[in-house]
Protein backbone atom coordinates (compact mmCIF):
# COMPACT_ATOMS: atom_id res chain seq x y z
CA UNK A 1 0.00 0.00 0.00
CA UNK A 2 2.74 2.45 0.96
CA UNK A 3 4.53 1.62 -2.28
CA UNK A 4 1.43 2.53 -4.30
CA UNK A 5 1.29 5.91 -2.54
CA UNK A 6 5.00 6.64 -2.89
CA UNK A 7 4.95 5.84 -6.60
CA UNK A 8 2.29 8.48 -7.27
CA UNK A 9 3.85 11.95 -7.78
CA UNK A 10 0.52 13.70 -7.18
CA UNK A 11 0.40 12.45 -3.59
CA UNK A 12 2.48 13.75 -0.70
CA UNK A 13 2.26 11.06 2.02
CA UNK A 14 2.02 12.32 5.61
CA UNK A 15 2.30 9.55 8.26
CA UNK A 16 0.69 10.86 11.46
CA UNK A 17 -0.76 9.49 14.67
CA UNK A 18 -4.56 9.72 15.11
CA UNK A 19 -4.33 12.86 17.26
CA UNK A 20 -2.15 14.65 14.72
CA UNK A 21 -4.30 13.36 11.86
CA UNK A 22 -7.34 15.15 13.27
CA UNK A 23 -5.37 18.41 13.28
CA UNK A 24 -4.20 17.87 9.70
CA UNK A 25 -7.70 17.09 8.42
CA UNK A 26 -9.12 20.16 10.12
CA UNK A 27 -6.31 22.22 8.64
CA UNK A 28 -7.19 20.87 5.18
CA UNK A 29 -10.80 21.97 5.69
CA UNK A 30 -9.71 25.41 6.85
CA UNK A 31 -7.51 25.77 3.75
CA UNK A 32 -10.40 24.59 1.56
CA UNK A 33 -8.56 21.62 0.15
CA UNK A 34 -10.65 19.90 -2.50
CA UNK A 35 -9.87 16.34 -1.43
CA UNK A 36 -7.88 14.43 1.17
CA UNK A 37 -6.74 10.81 0.86
CA UNK A 38 -6.81 8.65 3.97
CA UNK A 39 -5.36 5.17 4.27
CA UNK A 40 -6.55 2.97 7.12
CA UNK A 41 -9.31 0.77 8.44
CA UNK A 42 -12.93 1.58 9.17
CA UNK A 43 -12.09 3.24 12.49
CA UNK A 44 -9.69 5.66 10.84
CA UNK A 45 -12.15 6.39 8.05
CA UNK A 46 -14.95 7.07 10.55
CA UNK A 47 -12.71 9.47 12.47
CA UNK A 48 -11.97 11.48 9.34
CA UNK A 49 -15.55 11.27 8.03
CA UNK A 50 -16.82 12.81 11.27
CA UNK A 51 -14.67 15.89 10.56
CA UNK A 52 -15.54 16.16 6.85
CA UNK A 53 -19.28 15.46 7.10
CA UNK A 54 -21.15 18.48 5.77
CA UNK A 55 -17.94 20.16 4.59
CA UNK A 56 -16.79 20.87 1.03
CA UNK A 57 -13.56 18.87 1.36
CA UNK A 58 -13.95 15.42 -0.21
CA UNK A 59 -12.74 12.16 1.33
CA UNK A 60 -10.85 9.55 -0.72
CA UNK A 61 -10.11 6.18 0.86
CA UNK A 62 -7.20 3.78 0.42
CA UNK A 63 -8.40 0.65 2.31
CA UNK A 64 -5.85 -0.45 4.89
CA UNK A 65 -7.85 -2.36 7.48
CA UNK A 66 -8.62 -6.03 8.10
CA UNK A 67 -12.18 -6.24 6.82
CA UNK A 68 -12.65 -2.85 5.10
CA UNK A 69 -16.44 -2.92 5.41
CA UNK A 70 -16.85 0.71 4.31
CA UNK A 71 -14.78 0.25 1.15
CA UNK A 72 -16.68 -2.89 0.17
CA UNK A 73 -20.03 -1.21 0.85
CA UNK A 74 -19.20 1.80 -1.31
CA UNK A 75 -17.39 -0.03 -4.12
CA UNK A 76 -13.88 1.26 -3.38
CA UNK A 77 -11.24 -1.17 -4.71
CA UNK A 78 -9.34 -3.11 -2.06
CA UNK A 79 -6.21 -3.36 -4.23
CA UNK A 80 -4.04 -0.31 -3.32
CA UNK A 81 -3.05 0.75 -6.86
CA UNK A 82 -6.67 0.67 -8.03
CA UNK A 83 -7.81 2.57 -4.93
CA UNK A 84 -5.16 5.24 -5.52
CA UNK A 85 -6.24 5.62 -9.15
CA UNK A 86 -9.88 6.02 -8.11
CA UNK A 87 -8.92 8.50 -5.37
CA UNK A 88 -7.12 10.70 -7.88
CA UNK A 89 -9.49 10.46 -10.84
CA UNK A 90 -12.91 9.51 -9.47
CA UNK A 91 -15.83 11.85 -8.90
CA UNK A 92 -16.96 12.22 -5.29
CA UNK A 93 -20.28 10.58 -4.42
CA UNK A 94 -22.45 11.08 -1.31
CA UNK A 95 -22.62 8.15 1.11
CA UNK A 96 -24.97 7.28 3.94
CA UNK A 97 -23.79 7.53 7.56
CA UNK A 98 -25.49 7.47 10.94
CA UNK A 99 -25.18 9.29 14.25
CA UNK A 100 -25.51 8.05 17.82
CA UNK A 101 -25.33 10.79 20.48
CA UNK A 102 -23.72 13.11 17.90
CA UNK A 103 -21.03 10.50 17.13
CA UNK A 104 -20.82 9.55 13.44
CA UNK A 105 -20.60 5.91 12.37
CA UNK A 106 -20.09 4.61 8.85
CA UNK A 107 -21.03 0.94 9.22
CA UNK A 108 -22.73 -0.20 12.42
CA UNK A 109 -23.34 0.89 15.99
CA UNK A 110 -24.54 -1.46 18.69
CA UNK A 111 -24.83 -2.04 22.42
CA UNK A 112 -25.32 -5.23 24.37
CA UNK A 113 -24.41 -8.72 23.16
CA UNK A 114 -23.14 -7.90 19.68
CA UNK A 115 -20.04 -5.79 20.51
CA UNK A 116 -18.98 -8.28 23.19
CA UNK A 117 -19.57 -11.10 20.69
CA UNK A 118 -17.28 -9.36 18.17
CA UNK A 119 -14.54 -8.91 20.79
CA UNK A 120 -14.74 -12.60 21.74
CA UNK A 121 -14.68 -13.68 18.09
CA UNK A 122 -11.62 -11.55 17.31
CA UNK A 123 -9.81 -13.03 20.29
CA UNK A 124 -10.62 -16.58 19.16
CA UNK A 125 -9.66 -15.92 15.54
CA UNK A 126 -5.99 -15.96 16.58
CA UNK A 127 -6.40 -19.71 17.21
CA UNK A 128 -9.10 -20.83 14.74
CA UNK A 129 -11.04 -19.89 11.62
CA UNK A 130 -13.76 -17.23 11.46
CA UNK A 131 -16.84 -19.51 11.53
CA UNK A 132 -15.91 -21.75 14.50
CA UNK A 133 -14.77 -18.61 16.33
CA UNK A 134 -18.19 -17.06 15.64
CA UNK A 135 -20.03 -20.12 16.96
CA UNK A 136 -18.00 -20.34 20.17
CA UNK A 137 -18.25 -16.58 20.75
CA UNK A 138 -22.02 -16.80 20.27
CA UNK A 139 -22.32 -19.65 22.77
CA UNK A 140 -20.31 -17.67 25.31
CA UNK A 141 -22.60 -14.69 24.96
CA UNK A 142 -25.60 -16.98 25.34
CA UNK A 143 -24.18 -18.47 28.53
CA UNK A 144 -23.49 -15.01 29.95
CA UNK A 145 -26.91 -13.77 28.90
CA UNK A 146 -27.88 -10.25 29.94
CA UNK A 147 -30.76 -8.09 28.77
CA UNK A 148 -31.89 -4.50 29.16
CA UNK A 149 -35.27 -2.84 28.97
CA UNK A 150 -35.78 -0.36 26.12
CA UNK A 151 -38.66 1.60 24.62
CA UNK A 152 -38.92 1.24 20.86
CA UNK A 153 -41.73 2.66 18.70
CA UNK A 154 -43.97 3.03 21.73
CA UNK A 155 -43.34 -0.53 22.90
CA UNK A 156 -41.34 -1.62 25.92
CA UNK A 157 -39.28 -4.78 25.49
CA UNK A 158 -36.33 -6.61 26.99
CA UNK A 159 -33.46 -7.25 24.61
CA UNK A 160 -29.88 -8.54 24.78
CA UNK A 161 -28.82 -6.21 21.97
CA UNK A 162 -29.64 -3.14 19.94
CA UNK A 163 -27.97 -3.08 16.53
CA UNK A 164 -28.06 -0.25 13.96
CA UNK A 165 -26.55 -0.68 10.51
CA UNK A 166 -26.09 1.80 7.69
CA UNK A 167 -27.99 0.07 4.91
CA UNK A 168 -30.04 -3.13 5.03
CA UNK A 169 -28.32 -5.98 6.88
CA UNK A 170 -28.32 -9.75 6.65
CA UNK A 171 -30.36 -11.53 9.32
CA UNK A 172 -29.08 -15.04 8.71
CA UNK A 173 -26.28 -16.69 10.68
CA UNK A 174 -23.31 -16.78 10.07
CA UNK A 175 -23.56 -13.59 7.94
CA UNK A 176 -25.70 -11.79 10.52
CA UNK A 177 -25.08 -8.05 10.47
CA UNK A 178 -23.25 -7.97 7.14
CA UNK A 179 -24.43 -5.81 4.25
CA UNK A 180 -27.28 -7.35 2.27
CA UNK A 181 -26.58 -7.50 -1.44
CA UNK A 182 -28.92 -5.12 -3.28
CA UNK A 183 -30.41 -4.16 0.09
CA UNK A 184 -32.37 -1.00 0.77
CA UNK A 185 -30.78 2.27 1.87
CA UNK A 186 -31.37 3.81 5.27
CA UNK A 187 -30.70 2.77 8.85
CA UNK A 188 -31.50 -0.84 9.72
CA UNK A 189 -32.38 -1.13 13.41
CA UNK A 190 -32.56 -4.53 15.06
CA UNK A 191 -33.69 -5.18 18.62
CA UNK A 192 -34.32 -8.83 19.50
CA UNK A 193 -37.31 -9.28 21.80
CA UNK A 194 -35.87 -12.05 23.98
CA UNK A 195 -35.73 -12.04 27.77
CA UNK A 196 -34.22 -15.49 28.36
CA UNK A 197 -31.50 -17.84 27.11
CA UNK A 198 -34.11 -20.25 25.76
CA UNK A 199 -35.78 -17.63 23.60
CA UNK A 200 -32.44 -16.49 22.22
CA UNK A 201 -31.44 -20.09 21.46
CA UNK A 202 -34.72 -20.75 19.61
CA UNK A 203 -34.27 -17.55 17.63
CA UNK A 204 -30.72 -18.52 16.66
CA UNK A 205 -31.85 -21.98 15.53
CA UNK A 206 -34.64 -20.44 13.49
CA UNK A 207 -32.25 -17.97 11.85
CA UNK A 208 -29.78 -20.72 10.97
CA UNK A 209 -32.29 -22.96 9.24
CA UNK A 210 -35.02 -20.57 8.08
CA UNK A 211 -33.67 -17.04 8.16
CA UNK A 212 -35.48 -14.25 10.01
CA UNK A 213 -38.30 -12.16 8.66
CA UNK A 214 -37.82 -8.58 9.99
CA UNK A 215 -41.61 -8.13 10.06
CA UNK A 216 -42.19 -11.02 12.46
CA UNK A 217 -42.94 -10.43 16.14
CA UNK A 218 -39.49 -11.57 17.30
CA UNK A 219 -37.86 -8.48 15.82
C-alpha positions as CSV (number, residue, x, y, z in Angstrom):
1,X,0.0,0.0,0.0
2,X,2.7,2.5,1.0
3,X,4.5,1.6,-2.3
4,X,1.4,2.5,-4.3
5,X,1.3,5.9,-2.5
6,X,5.0,6.6,-2.9
7,X,5.0,5.8,-6.6
8,X,2.3,8.5,-7.3
9,X,3.9,12.0,-7.8
10,X,0.5,13.7,-7.2
11,X,0.4,12.5,-3.6
12,X,2.5,13.8,-0.7
13,X,2.3,11.1,2.0
14,X,2.0,12.3,5.6
15,X,2.3,9.5,8.3
16,X,0.7,10.9,11.5
17,X,-0.8,9.5,14.7
18,X,-4.6,9.7,15.1
19,X,-4.3,12.9,17.3
20,X,-2.2,14.6,14.7
21,X,-4.3,13.4,11.9
22,X,-7.3,15.2,13.3
23,X,-5.4,18.4,13.3
24,X,-4.2,17.9,9.7
25,X,-7.7,17.1,8.4
26,X,-9.1,20.2,10.1
27,X,-6.3,22.2,8.6
28,X,-7.2,20.9,5.2
29,X,-10.8,22.0,5.7
30,X,-9.7,25.4,6.8
31,X,-7.5,25.8,3.8
32,X,-10.4,24.6,1.6
33,X,-8.6,21.6,0.1
34,X,-10.6,19.9,-2.5
35,X,-9.9,16.3,-1.4
36,X,-7.9,14.4,1.2
37,X,-6.7,10.8,0.9
38,X,-6.8,8.6,4.0
39,X,-5.4,5.2,4.3
40,X,-6.5,3.0,7.1
41,X,-9.3,0.8,8.4
42,X,-12.9,1.6,9.2
43,X,-12.1,3.2,12.5
44,X,-9.7,5.7,10.8
45,X,-12.2,6.4,8.0
46,X,-15.0,7.1,10.5
47,X,-12.7,9.5,12.5
48,X,-12.0,11.5,9.3
49,X,-15.6,11.3,8.0
50,X,-16.8,12.8,11.3
51,X,-14.7,15.9,10.6
52,X,-15.5,16.2,6.9
53,X,-19.3,15.5,7.1
54,X,-21.2,18.5,5.8
55,X,-17.9,20.2,4.6
56,X,-16.8,20.9,1.0
57,X,-13.6,18.9,1.4
58,X,-14.0,15.4,-0.2
59,X,-12.7,12.2,1.3
60,X,-10.9,9.6,-0.7
61,X,-10.1,6.2,0.9
62,X,-7.2,3.8,0.4
63,X,-8.4,0.7,2.3
64,X,-5.9,-0.5,4.9
65,X,-7.8,-2.4,7.5
66,X,-8.6,-6.0,8.1
67,X,-12.2,-6.2,6.8
68,X,-12.7,-2.8,5.1
69,X,-16.4,-2.9,5.4
70,X,-16.8,0.7,4.3
71,X,-14.8,0.2,1.2
72,X,-16.7,-2.9,0.2
73,X,-20.0,-1.2,0.9
74,X,-19.2,1.8,-1.3
75,X,-17.4,0.0,-4.1
76,X,-13.9,1.3,-3.4
77,X,-11.2,-1.2,-4.7
78,X,-9.3,-3.1,-2.1
79,X,-6.2,-3.4,-4.2
80,X,-4.0,-0.3,-3.3
81,X,-3.0,0.8,-6.9
82,X,-6.7,0.7,-8.0
83,X,-7.8,2.6,-4.9
84,X,-5.2,5.2,-5.5
85,X,-6.2,5.6,-9.2
86,X,-9.9,6.0,-8.1
87,X,-8.9,8.5,-5.4
88,X,-7.1,10.7,-7.9
89,X,-9.5,10.5,-10.8
90,X,-12.9,9.5,-9.5
91,X,-15.8,11.8,-8.9
92,X,-17.0,12.2,-5.3
93,X,-20.3,10.6,-4.4
94,X,-22.4,11.1,-1.3
95,X,-22.6,8.2,1.1
96,X,-25.0,7.3,3.9
97,X,-23.8,7.5,7.6
98,X,-25.5,7.5,10.9
99,X,-25.2,9.3,14.3
100,X,-25.5,8.1,17.8
101,X,-25.3,10.8,20.5
102,X,-23.7,13.1,17.9
103,X,-21.0,10.5,17.1
104,X,-20.8,9.5,13.4
105,X,-20.6,5.9,12.4
106,X,-20.1,4.6,8.8
107,X,-21.0,0.9,9.2
108,X,-22.7,-0.2,12.4
109,X,-23.3,0.9,16.0
110,X,-24.5,-1.5,18.7
111,X,-24.8,-2.0,22.4
112,X,-25.3,-5.2,24.4
113,X,-24.4,-8.7,23.2
114,X,-23.1,-7.9,19.7
115,X,-20.0,-5.8,20.5
116,X,-19.0,-8.3,23.2
117,X,-19.6,-11.1,20.7
118,X,-17.3,-9.4,18.2
119,X,-14.5,-8.9,20.8
120,X,-14.7,-12.6,21.7
121,X,-14.7,-13.7,18.1
122,X,-11.6,-11.6,17.3
123,X,-9.8,-13.0,20.3
124,X,-10.6,-16.6,19.2
125,X,-9.7,-15.9,15.5
126,X,-6.0,-16.0,16.6
127,X,-6.4,-19.7,17.2
128,X,-9.1,-20.8,14.7
129,X,-11.0,-19.9,11.6
130,X,-13.8,-17.2,11.5
131,X,-16.8,-19.5,11.5
132,X,-15.9,-21.7,14.5
133,X,-14.8,-18.6,16.3
134,X,-18.2,-17.1,15.6
135,X,-20.0,-20.1,17.0
136,X,-18.0,-20.3,20.2
137,X,-18.2,-16.6,20.8
138,X,-22.0,-16.8,20.3
139,X,-22.3,-19.6,22.8
140,X,-20.3,-17.7,25.3
141,X,-22.6,-14.7,25.0
142,X,-25.6,-17.0,25.3
143,X,-24.2,-18.5,28.5
144,X,-23.5,-15.0,29.9
145,X,-26.9,-13.8,28.9
146,X,-27.9,-10.3,29.9
147,X,-30.8,-8.1,28.8
148,X,-31.9,-4.5,29.2
149,X,-35.3,-2.8,29.0
150,X,-35.8,-0.4,26.1
151,X,-38.7,1.6,24.6
152,X,-38.9,1.2,20.9
153,X,-41.7,2.7,18.7
154,X,-44.0,3.0,21.7
155,X,-43.3,-0.5,22.9
156,X,-41.3,-1.6,25.9
157,X,-39.3,-4.8,25.5
158,X,-36.3,-6.6,27.0
159,X,-33.5,-7.2,24.6
160,X,-29.9,-8.5,24.8
161,X,-28.8,-6.2,22.0
162,X,-29.6,-3.1,19.9
163,X,-28.0,-3.1,16.5
164,X,-28.1,-0.3,14.0
165,X,-26.5,-0.7,10.5
166,X,-26.1,1.8,7.7
167,X,-28.0,0.1,4.9
168,X,-30.0,-3.1,5.0
169,X,-28.3,-6.0,6.9
170,X,-28.3,-9.8,6.7
171,X,-30.4,-11.5,9.3
172,X,-29.1,-15.0,8.7
173,X,-26.3,-16.7,10.7
174,X,-23.3,-16.8,10.1
175,X,-23.6,-13.6,7.9
176,X,-25.7,-11.8,10.5
177,X,-25.1,-8.0,10.5
178,X,-23.3,-8.0,7.1
179,X,-24.4,-5.8,4.2
180,X,-27.3,-7.4,2.3
181,X,-26.6,-7.5,-1.4
182,X,-28.9,-5.1,-3.3
183,X,-30.4,-4.2,0.1
184,X,-32.4,-1.0,0.8
185,X,-30.8,2.3,1.9
186,X,-31.4,3.8,5.3
187,X,-30.7,2.8,8.8
188,X,-31.5,-0.8,9.7
189,X,-32.4,-1.1,13.4
190,X,-32.6,-4.5,15.1
191,X,-33.7,-5.2,18.6
192,X,-34.3,-8.8,19.5
193,X,-37.3,-9.3,21.8
194,X,-35.9,-12.0,24.0
195,X,-35.7,-12.0,27.8
196,X,-34.2,-15.5,28.4
197,X,-31.5,-17.8,27.1
198,X,-34.1,-20.3,25.8
199,X,-35.8,-17.6,23.6
200,X,-32.4,-16.5,22.2
201,X,-31.4,-20.1,21.5
202,X,-34.7,-20.8,19.6
203,X,-34.3,-17.6,17.6
204,X,-30.7,-18.5,16.7
205,X,-31.8,-22.0,15.5
206,X,-34.6,-20.4,13.5
207,X,-32.3,-18.0,11.8
208,X,-29.8,-20.7,11.0
209,X,-32.3,-23.0,9.2
210,X,-35.0,-20.6,8.1
211,X,-33.7,-17.0,8.2
212,X,-35.5,-14.3,10.0
213,X,-38.3,-12.2,8.7
214,X,-37.8,-8.6,10.0
215,X,-41.6,-8.1,10.1
216,X,-42.2,-11.0,12.5
217,X,-42.9,-10.4,16.1
218,X,-39.5,-11.6,17.3
219,X,-37.9,-8.5,15.8
